[in-house]
Amino acid sequence: METEVLKELQKIRKATALASKDVWGVEDASLASGLSTSTIYKKVHFKQIPYYKRGRIVLFDKKEFTAWMLECRVKSNDEIASEAASITVTGSRTRPAPFDSTVQAGNGKTKKRGRRYE
């Protein structure tokens, strides 16, 4: 019973210490995200997560890390329904910009993909 209470107190201490820091280490990032430290290191290795490196020490900016965690927002059913209704009414939706197929060559000339330099 006492060990469980001590573990909970340690978790509370870590959480309050984590809230006061602006720069996190791997352990802090692991605690904040719920990911294991090995998963954090893998994401750093494959550059899937924003990080800073000071020698061998990996550091995370608190704001950048939380923004990364909140990147993949899923829309609610109400948001999807209202978006569908606006598309139905207006007949159009916002689309991404078309792919630009021009390529800048090393000599400063531009060309379309698959064509000669112009």
C-alpha positions as CSV (number, residue, x, y, z in Angstrom):
1,M,0.0,0.0,0.0
2,E,2.8,2.4,1.0
3,T,4.7,1.7,-2.2
4,E,1.7,2.5,-4.4
5,V,1.3,5.8,-2.6
6,L,5.0,6.6,-3.1
7,K,4.8,5.8,-6.8
8,E,1.8,8.1,-7.2
9,L,3.6,10.9,-5.4
10,Q,6.6,10.4,-7.7
11,K,4.3,10.6,-10.7
12,I,2.8,13.9,-9.4
13,R,6.2,15.3,-8.7
14,K,7.4,14.5,-12.3
15,A,4.2,16.0,-13.8
16,T,4.6,19.3,-11.9
17,A,8.3,19.4,-12.8
18,L,7.4,18.7,-16.4
19,A,4.9,21.6,-16.5
20,S,7.5,24.1,-15.3
21,K,10.2,23.2,-17.9
22,D,10.4,24.8,-21.4
23,V,13.0,22.3,-22.7
24,W,12.5,18.6,-22.3
25,G,14.8,15.6,-22.5
26,V,13.8,12.2,-23.8
27,E,12.5,11.0,-20.5
28,D,10.3,14.1,-20.2
29,A,9.0,13.7,-23.8
30,S,8.2,10.1,-23.0
31,L,6.3,11.0,-19.9
32,A,4.4,13.8,-21.7
33,S,3.4,11.8,-24.7
34,G,2.9,8.3,-23.2
35,L,5.4,6.9,-25.8
36,S,8.3,4.7,-24.6
37,T,11.8,6.2,-24.7
38,S,12.9,3.8,-27.4
39,T,10.0,5.0,-29.6
40,I,11.1,8.6,-29.0
41,Y,14.6,7.7,-30.0
42,K,13.3,6.0,-33.1
43,K,11.3,9.0,-34.1
44,V,14.4,11.2,-33.6
45,H,16.5,8.8,-35.7
46,F,14.0,9.0,-38.6
47,K,13.5,12.7,-38.1
48,Q,9.7,12.2,-37.5
49,I,9.7,14.6,-34.6
50,P,11.1,18.1,-34.1
51,Y,14.2,18.0,-31.8
52,Y,17.4,19.8,-31.0
53,K,20.8,18.1,-30.4
54,R,23.5,19.4,-28.1
55,G,26.4,16.9,-28.5
56,R,24.8,13.6,-27.7
57,I,21.9,15.0,-25.8
58,V,18.5,15.1,-27.5
59,L,16.3,18.0,-26.5
60,F,12.7,19.0,-27.3
61,D,11.1,22.4,-27.2
62,K,7.9,22.1,-25.1
63,K,5.7,24.1,-27.5
64,E,7.0,22.4,-30.6
65,F,6.6,18.9,-29.1
66,T,3.0,19.6,-28.0
67,A,2.2,21.0,-31.4
68,W,3.7,17.9,-33.0
69,M,1.5,15.7,-30.8
70,L,-1.6,17.7,-31.8
71,E,-0.9,17.7,-35.5
72,C,-3.2,14.9,-36.6
73,R,-6.6,16.2,-35.6
74,V,-9.6,14.1,-36.5
75,K,-12.8,16.0,-37.4
76,S,-16.0,15.4,-35.5
77,N,-19.1,14.1,-37.2
78,D,-20.7,17.6,-36.8
79,E,-17.7,19.3,-38.5
80,I,-17.8,16.8,-41.4
81,A,-21.6,17.3,-41.8
82,S,-21.3,21.1,-41.8
83,E,-18.5,20.9,-44.3
84,A,-20.5,18.5,-46.5
85,A,-23.5,20.9,-46.3
86,S,-21.4,23.9,-47.4
87,I,-20.0,21.9,-50.3
88,T,-23.5,20.9,-51.4
89,V,-24.7,24.5,-51.2
90,T,-21.8,26.3,-52.8
91,G,-20.9,23.5,-55.2
92,S,-17.1,23.9,-54.5
93,R,-14.6,23.2,-51.9
94,T,-11.1,24.4,-51.2
95,R,-8.6,22.4,-53.1
96,P,-4.8,22.2,-52.8
97,A,-2.8,24.2,-55.3
98,P,-1.9,22.2,-58.5
99,F,1.5,20.5,-58.7
100,D,4.2,22.8,-60.3
101,S,6.1,20.7,-62.8
102,T,8.8,23.2,-63.4
103,V,12.3,22.3,-62.3
104,Q,15.2,24.7,-61.7
105,A,18.4,23.5,-63.4
106,G,21.9,24.0,-62.1
107,N,22.5,26.5,-64.9
108,G,19.6,28.8,-63.9
109,K,17.3,27.7,-66.6
110,T,13.9,26.3,-65.9
111,K,12.3,23.4,-67.7
112,K,9.1,21.4,-67.6
113,R,9.6,17.8,-66.5
114,G,10.4,15.6,-69.5
115,R,11.1,18.5,-71.8
116,R,14.1,20.4,-73.0
117,Y,15.4,23.5,-71.3
118,E,13.8,26.7,-72.3
